[in-house]
Amino acid sequence: MAPIGDSRGVRIPKALLQKYGFSDSLALEETDQGILLRKKREDKLSWEQTFRAMAKQGEDWTDLDAALLDGLEEGGVES
């Protein structure tokens, strides 16, 4: 591990980078078994890109307000 500011960096051998087709950036996922490294999806939009696309398409999210007030975040629906 190599120090990088207040963090630690992991060095991955060039042969492994080539074998799995890794480029400059990776996606890191924490799982029950440990840490999973995978290729970063190039087709995945960032949050900013997603919001811009939604605004451009004029999507109507007004029905979301009703879902926010359904009480589920407080432990469930009362019967």
N, CA, C and O atoms as a GROMACS GRO file, in nm:
protein
  316
    1MET      N    1   0.084  -0.117   0.000
    1MET     CA    2   0.000   0.000   0.000
    1MET      C    3   0.089   0.124   0.000
    1MET      O    4   0.194   0.127   0.065
    2ALA      N    5   0.047   0.223  -0.072
    2ALA     CA    6   0.123   0.347  -0.083
    2ALA      C    7   0.043   0.462  -0.022
    2ALA      O    8  -0.077   0.474  -0.048
    3PRO      N    9   0.107   0.546   0.059
    3PRO     CA   10   0.035   0.660   0.115
    3PRO      C   11  -0.004   0.761   0.008
    3PRO      O   12   0.077   0.797  -0.078
    4ILE      N   13  -0.129   0.806   0.014
    4ILE     CA   14  -0.181   0.909  -0.076
    4ILE      C   15  -0.261   1.005   0.012
    4ILE      O   16  -0.378   0.979   0.040
    5GLY      N   17  -0.200   1.112   0.054
    5GLY     CA   18  -0.265   1.204   0.146
    5GLY      C   19  -0.296   1.133   0.276
    5GLY      O   20  -0.207   1.072   0.336
    6ASP      N   21  -0.422   1.140   0.321
    6ASP     CA   22  -0.465   1.071   0.442
    6ASP      C   23  -0.512   0.929   0.413
    6ASP      O   24  -0.558   0.859   0.504
    7SER      N   25  -0.502   0.886   0.290
    7SER     CA   26  -0.550   0.754   0.249
    7SER      C   27  -0.434   0.662   0.215
    7SER      O   28  -0.318   0.697   0.232
    8ARG      N   29  -0.468   0.544   0.168
    8ARG     CA   30  -0.370   0.447   0.119
    8ARG      C   31  -0.411   0.404  -0.021
    8ARG      O   32  -0.529   0.386  -0.050
    9GLY      N   33  -0.312   0.389  -0.106
    9GLY     CA   34  -0.337   0.343  -0.242
    9GLY      C   35  -0.292   0.200  -0.260
    9GLY      O   36  -0.197   0.155  -0.194
   10VAL      N   37  -0.358   0.130  -0.347
   10VAL     CA   38  -0.323  -0.008  -0.377
   10VAL      C   39  -0.265  -0.011  -0.517
   10VAL      O   40  -0.322   0.045  -0.610
   11ARG      N   41  -0.152  -0.076  -0.532
   11ARG     CA   42  -0.089  -0.090  -0.663
   11ARG      C   43  -0.134  -0.221  -0.725
   11ARG      O   44  -0.127  -0.327  -0.663
   12ILE      N   45  -0.178  -0.212  -0.849
   12ILE     CA   46  -0.225  -0.331  -0.922
   12ILE      C   47  -0.126  -0.355  -1.036
   12ILE      O   48  -0.100  -0.265  -1.116
   13PRO      N   49  -0.071  -0.476  -1.043
   13PRO     CA   50   0.026  -0.505  -1.149
   13PRO      C   51  -0.032  -0.483  -1.289
   13PRO      O   52  -0.149  -0.508  -1.314
   14LYS      N   53   0.052  -0.434  -1.378
   14LYS     CA   54   0.012  -0.404  -1.515
   14LYS      C   55  -0.052  -0.524  -1.583
   14LYS      O   56  -0.150  -0.509  -1.657
   15ALA      N   57   0.001  -0.644  -1.558
   15ALA     CA   58  -0.053  -0.765  -1.621
   15ALA      C   59  -0.200  -0.786  -1.582
   15ALA      O   60  -0.281  -0.825  -1.666
   16LEU      N   61  -0.234  -0.760  -1.457
   16LEU     CA   62  -0.374  -0.775  -1.413
   16LEU      C   63  -0.463  -0.666  -1.472
   16LEU      O   64  -0.577  -0.692  -1.510
   17LEU      N   65  -0.410  -0.544  -1.481
   17LEU     CA   66  -0.486  -0.436  -1.543
   17LEU      C   67  -0.521  -0.471  -1.687
   17LEU      O   68  -0.634  -0.449  -1.732
   18GLN      N   69  -0.423  -0.524  -1.759
   18GLN     CA   70  -0.446  -0.563  -1.898
   18GLN      C   71  -0.540  -0.683  -1.908
   18GLN      O   72  -0.628  -0.686  -1.994
   19LYS      N   73  -0.520  -0.782  -1.822
   19LYS     CA   74  -0.602  -0.903  -1.825
   19LYS      C   75  -0.751  -0.872  -1.809
   19LYS      O   76  -0.834  -0.930  -1.878
   20TYR      N   77  -0.783  -0.779  -1.718
   20TYR     CA   78  -0.923  -0.748  -1.691
   20TYR      C   79  -0.972  -0.623  -1.763
   20TYR      O   80  -1.086  -0.581  -1.744
   21GLY      N   81  -0.886  -0.563  -1.845
   21GLY     CA   82  -0.928  -0.448  -1.926
   21GLY      C   83  -0.952  -0.322  -1.845
   21GLY      O   84  -1.033  -0.238  -1.885
   22PHE      N   85  -0.882  -0.307  -1.732
   22PHE     CA   86  -0.900  -0.187  -1.652
   22PHE      C   87  -0.830  -0.070  -1.720
   22PHE      O   88  -0.723  -0.086  -1.778
   23SER      N   89  -0.892   0.047  -1.712
   23SER     CA   90  -0.830   0.167  -1.767
   23SER      C   91  -0.793   0.259  -1.651
   23SER      O   92  -0.749   0.212  -1.547
   24ASP      N   93  -0.811   0.388  -1.668
   24ASP     CA   94  -0.770   0.484  -1.566
   24ASP      C   95  -0.856   0.484  -1.441
   24ASP      O   96  -0.810   0.525  -1.334
   25SER      N   97  -0.980   0.440  -1.450
   25SER     CA   98  -1.066   0.444  -1.332
   25SER      C   99  -1.137   0.310  -1.313
   25SER      O  100  -1.169   0.240  -1.409
   26LEU      N  101  -1.160   0.278  -1.188
   26LEU     CA  102  -1.227   0.154  -1.150
   26LEU      C  103  -1.347   0.184  -1.063
   26LEU      O  104  -1.355   0.291  -1.003
   27ALA      N  105  -1.439   0.092  -1.057
   27ALA     CA  106  -1.549   0.099  -0.962
   27ALA      C  107  -1.516   0.007  -0.847
   27ALA      O  108  -1.477  -0.108  -0.868
   28LEU      N  109  -1.532   0.056  -0.726
   28LEU     CA  110  -1.505  -0.021  -0.605
   28LEU      C  111  -1.636  -0.044  -0.534
   28LEU      O  112  -1.712   0.049  -0.510
   29GLU      N  113  -1.664  -0.171  -0.500
   29GLU     CA  114  -1.788  -0.206  -0.431
   29GLU      C  115  -1.754  -0.286  -0.306
   29GLU      O  116  -1.677  -0.382  -0.312
   30GLU      N  117  -1.810  -0.247  -0.195
   30GLU     CA  118  -1.791  -0.321  -0.071
   30GLU      C  119  -1.897  -0.430  -0.063
   30GLU      O  120  -2.016  -0.401  -0.072
   31THR      N  121  -1.855  -0.555  -0.047
   31THR     CA  122  -1.947  -0.668  -0.040
   31THR      C  123  -1.927  -0.740   0.093
   31THR      O  124  -1.836  -0.708   0.168
   32ASP      N  125  -2.012  -0.838   0.120
   32ASP     CA  126  -1.998  -0.919   0.242
   32ASP      C  127  -1.867  -0.999   0.240
   32ASP      O  128  -1.811  -1.029   0.345
   33GLN      N  129  -1.819  -1.032   0.120
   33GLN     CA  130  -1.696  -1.111   0.107
   33GLN      C  131  -1.570  -1.026   0.104
   33GLN      O  132  -1.460  -1.079   0.117
   34GLY      N  133  -1.584  -0.895   0.088
   34GLY     CA  134  -1.468  -0.807   0.081
   34GLY      C  135  -1.491  -0.697  -0.020
   34GLY      O  136  -1.604  -0.655  -0.042
   35ILE      N  137  -1.384  -0.650  -0.079
   35ILE     CA  138  -1.392  -0.540  -0.176
   35ILE      C  139  -1.385  -0.598  -0.317
   35ILE      O  140  -1.300  -0.682  -0.346
   36LEU      N  141  -1.474  -0.552  -0.404
   36LEU     CA  142  -1.480  -0.596  -0.542
   36LEU      C  143  -1.439  -0.479  -0.632
   36LEU      O  144  -1.496  -0.370  -0.623
   37LEU      N  145  -1.341  -0.502  -0.717
   37LEU     CA  146  -1.301  -0.403  -0.817
   37LEU      C  147  -1.354  -0.446  -0.951
   37LEU      O  148  -1.345  -0.564  -0.988
   38ARG      N  149  -1.411  -0.352  -1.026
   38ARG     CA  150  -1.461  -0.384  -1.160
   38ARG      C  151  -1.441  -0.265  -1.251
   38ARG      O  152  -1.414  -0.154  -1.206
   39LYS      N  153  -1.456  -0.290  -1.381
   39LYS     CA  154  -1.446  -0.180  -1.477
   39LYS      C  155  -1.555  -0.080  -1.448
   39LYS      O  156  -1.669  -0.117  -1.418
   40LYS      N  157  -1.521   0.047  -1.459
   40LYS     CA  158  -1.620   0.152  -1.443
   40LYS      C  159  -1.705   0.156  -1.569
   40LYS      O  160  -1.652   0.162  -1.681
   41ARG      N  161  -1.834   0.152  -1.551
   41ARG     CA  162  -1.924   0.155  -1.667
   41ARG      C  163  -1.921   0.291  -1.732
   41ARG      O  164  -1.948   0.393  -1.668
   42GLU      N  165  -1.888   0.294  -1.858
   42GLU     CA  166  -1.881   0.420  -1.931
   42GLU      C  167  -2.020   0.470  -1.970
   42GLU      O  168  -2.039   0.589  -1.993
   43ASP      N  169  -2.117   0.378  -1.977
   43ASP     CA  170  -2.251   0.417  -2.019
   43ASP      C  171  -2.338   0.465  -1.903
   43ASP      O  172  -2.451   0.509  -1.924
   44LYS      N  173  -2.286   0.458  -1.782
   44LYS     CA  174  -2.362   0.499  -1.665
   44LYS      C  175  -2.353   0.651  -1.649
   44LYS      O  176  -2.244   0.708  -1.651
   45LEU      N  177  -2.468   0.716  -1.632
   45LEU     CA  178  -2.472   0.860  -1.618
   45LEU      C  179  -2.440   0.901  -1.474
   45LEU      O  180  -2.474   0.829  -1.380
   46SER      N  181  -2.376   1.015  -1.459
   46SER     CA  182  -2.356   1.071  -1.326
   46SER      C  183  -2.490   1.126  -1.278
   46SER      O  184  -2.584   1.138  -1.356
   47TRP      N  185  -2.498   1.161  -1.149
   47TRP     CA  186  -2.623   1.221  -1.098
   47TRP      C  187  -2.654   1.350  -1.174
   47TRP      O  188  -2.769   1.374  -1.210
   48GLU      N  189  -2.553   1.432  -1.197
   48GLU     CA  190  -2.574   1.557  -1.268
   48GLU      C  191  -2.627   1.531  -1.409
   48GLU      O  192  -2.720   1.599  -1.454
   49GLN      N  193  -2.568   1.434  -1.479
   49GLN     CA  194  -2.615   1.401  -1.614
   49GLN      C  195  -2.758   1.348  -1.610
   49GLN      O  196  -2.839   1.378  -1.698
   50THR      N  197  -2.790   1.269  -1.508
   50THR     CA  198  -2.924   1.214  -1.494
   50THR      C  199  -3.026   1.325  -1.474
   50THR      O  200  -3.131   1.326  -1.539
   51PHE      N  201  -2.997   1.419  -1.384
   51PHE     CA  202  -3.090   1.530  -1.358
   51PHE      C  203  -3.108   1.617  -1.481
   51PHE      O  204  -3.219   1.662  -1.511
   52ARG      N  205  -2.998   1.641  -1.554
   52ARG     CA  206  -3.009   1.721  -1.677
   52ARG      C  207  -3.097   1.650  -1.780
   52ARG      O  208  -3.180   1.713  -1.845
   53ALA      N  209  -3.079   1.518  -1.795
   53ALA     CA  210  -3.159   1.441  -1.891
   53ALA      C  211  -3.306   1.443  -1.851
   53ALA      O  212  -3.394   1.456  -1.937
   54MET      N  213  -3.334   1.429  -1.721
   54MET     CA  214  -3.473   1.433  -1.673
   54MET      C  215  -3.536   1.570  -1.700
   54MET      O  216  -3.650   1.578  -1.745
   55ALA      N  217  -3.460   1.677  -1.673
   55ALA     CA  218  -3.511   1.813  -1.696
   55ALA      C  219  -3.537   1.836  -1.845
   55ALA      O  220  -3.636   1.898  -1.882
   56LYS      N  221  -3.448   1.786  -1.928
   56LYS     CA  222  -3.462   1.803  -2.074
   56LYS      C  223  -3.587   1.732  -2.126
   56LYS      O  224  -3.652   1.781  -2.217
   57GLN      N  225  -3.619   1.616  -2.067
   57GLN     CA  226  -3.735   1.540  -2.110
   57GLN      C  227  -3.863   1.588  -2.046
   57GLN      O  228  -3.972   1.544  -2.082
   58GLY      N  229  -3.851   1.680  -1.949
   58GLY     CA  230  -3.970   1.736  -1.885
   58GLY      C  231  -4.048   1.634  -1.804
   58GLY      O  232  -4.170   1.639  -1.799
   59GLU      N  233  -3.977   1.542  -1.739
   59GLU     CA  234  -4.044   1.440  -1.660
   59GLU      C  235  -4.122   1.503  -1.545
   59GLU      O  236  -4.076   1.599  -1.483
   60ASP      N  237  -4.239   1.448  -1.517
   60ASP     CA  238  -4.325   1.498  -1.410
   60ASP      C  239  -4.311   1.408  -1.289
   60ASP      O  240  -4.350   1.291  -1.294
   61TRP      N  241  -4.258   1.461  -1.181
   61TRP     CA  242  -4.238   1.384  -1.058
   61TRP      C  243  -4.330   1.432  -0.947
   61TRP      O  244  -4.303   1.407  -0.829
   62THR      N  245  -4.438   1.500  -0.981
   62THR     CA  246  -4.527   1.553  -0.877
   62THR      C  247  -4.594   1.441  -0.796
   62THR      O  248  -4.628   1.462  -0.680
   63ASP      N  249  -4.613   1.324  -0.855
   63ASP     CA  250  -4.672   1.213  -0.779
   63ASP      C  251  -4.578   1.159  -0.672
   63ASP      O  252  -4.620   1.084  -0.584
   64LEU      N  253  -4.450   1.196  -0.680
   64LEU     CA  254  -4.355   1.154  -0.578
   64LEU      C  255  -4.387   1.216  -0.443
   64LEU      O  256  -4.361   1.154  -0.339
   65ASP      N  257  -4.444   1.336  -0.442
   65ASP     CA  258  -4.480   1.401  -0.316
   65ASP      C  259  -4.574   1.315  -0.233
   65ASP      O  260  -4.559   1.308  -0.111
   66ALA      N  261  -4.669   1.250  -0.296
   66ALA     CA  262  -4.762   1.164  -0.223
   66ALA      C  263  -4.690   1.044  -0.163
   66ALA      O  264  -4.721   1.002  -0.052
   67ALA      N  265  -4.595   0.989  -0.235
   67ALA     CA  266  -4.519   0.874  -0.185
   67ALA      C  267  -4.433   0.914  -0.066
   67ALA      O  268  -4.410   0.834   0.025
   68LEU      N  269  -4.385   1.038  -0.066
   68LEU     CA  270  -4.302   1.084   0.046
   68LEU      C  271  -4.381   1.098   0.174
   68LEU      O  272  -4.323   1.094   0.283
   69LEU      N  273  -4.511   1.114   0.164
   69LEU     CA  274  -4.596   1.134   0.281
   69LEU      C  275  -4.672   1.009   0.321
   69LEU      O  276  -4.769   1.018   0.397
   70ASP      N  277  -4.632   0.891   0.271
   70ASP     CA  278  -4.706   0.769   0.299
   70ASP      C  279  -4.675   0.707   0.434
   70ASP      O  280  -4.742   0.611   0.473
   71GLY      N  281  -4.574   0.759   0.508
   71GLY     CA  282  -4.543   0.711   0.640
   71GLY      C  283  -4.453   0.591   0.644
   71GLY      O  284  -4.421   0.543   0.753
   72LEU      N  285  -4.410   0.540   0.531
   72LEU     CA  286  -4.326   0.419   0.530
   72LEU      C  287  -4.191   0.442   0.594
   72LEU      O  288  -4.135   0.349   0.654
   73GLU      N  289  -4.137   0.562   0.584
   73GLU     CA  290  -4.007   0.586   0.644
   73GLU      C  291  -4.013   0.587   0.796
   73GLU      O  292  -3.909   0.586   0.862
   74GLU      N  293  -4.135   0.587   0.852
   74GLU     CA  294  -4.152   0.589   0.997
   74GLU      C  295  -4.183   0.450   1.051
   74GLU      O  296  -4.228   0.437   1.165
   75GLY      N  297  -4.161   0.346   0.974
   75GLY     CA  298  -4.178   0.212   1.027
   75GLY      C  299  -4.291   0.132   0.966
   75GLY      O  300  -4.318   0.021   1.012
   76GLY      N  301  -4.356   0.184   0.866
   76GLY     CA  302  -4.458   0.105   0.799
   76GLY      C  303  -4.592   0.172   0.794
   76GLY      O  304  -4.612   0.280   0.849
   77VAL      N  305  -4.684   0.106   0.727
   77VAL     CA  306  -4.819   0.157   0.711
   77VAL      C  307  -4.905   0.109   0.827
   77VAL      O  308  -4.901  -0.008   0.866
   78GLU      N  309  -4.984   0.203   0.882
   78GLU     CA  310  -5.071   0.164   0.993
   78GLU      C  311  -5.193   0.092   0.938
   78GLU      O  312  -5.243   0.125   0.830
   79SER      N  313  -5.240  -0.006   1.012
   79SER     CA  314  -5.359  -0.079   0.966
   79SER      C  315  -5.478  -0.046   1.051
   79SER      O  316  -5.587  -0.098   1.028
   0.00000   0.00000   0.00000
